[in-house]
């Protein structure tokens, strides 16, 4: 295996276990990565605050890909920030309102916004969108840069949401199933793979020097932009097909097991 210079990993279903926890082993492993000048990059559909909160004091040493590639920072400096056209937001929200059981979240640079007053959902979504705010009407103007529209459905996004919203692929938008219960709509050519490529070019790191981990369809382009690509044992079948290797499940912290094997540490 060629010397790795960057390790990029999805968060939910990949780096975090099902209780959204980081392995207690991570600080020790991170210190070893740091000694070897290997950059650790969390990449998620979450808002930036929902990712960085897991890393405390080392946050300013790392790079982060948030919003499914819509927002990229490196050592606290913004490298890229996308913005969804407000005219699309109005149409997307109108379509989401026709789907029984679907809940929309606008993910912005400042906060995430939703209409529902269902406290169970608010408690749940706050795990991913730490800074959030309820609005009466998401089609009204919001003073924020909106990266994407995220849609939640407790019955599953692939079955209940994608068939209705896939029409927005004709609007030059990306419509991607990002988890069992989530779907994201962003500008075309905004994805984790494109964001990773921007980071690689900025830091002069090649795909051959990159290791990546993912579990869902929004990770596929990122895996394709990394020579050492791993699908989790719990990954969607299409992700396993796209990856070159397989890691143990997220509940067994499979990402760290692969990294430990590469570093040859116990």
Secondary structure, DSSP 8 states (H G I E B T S, - for coil): -----EEEE-IIIIIS-TTS---TTHHHHHHHHHHTT-EEEEE-SS-HHHHHTTTGGGGGGSEEEEGGGTEEEETTEEEEE----HHHHHHHHHHHTTSTTEEEEEEESS-EEE----HHHHHHHTTT-SSEEE-S-TTS--SS-EEEEEEEETT-HHHHTHHHHGGGGGGTEEEEE-SSSEEEEEETT-SHHHHHHHHHHHHT--GGGEEEEE-SGGGHHHHHT-SEEEEETTS-HHHHHH-SEEE--GGGTHHHHHHHHHHT--
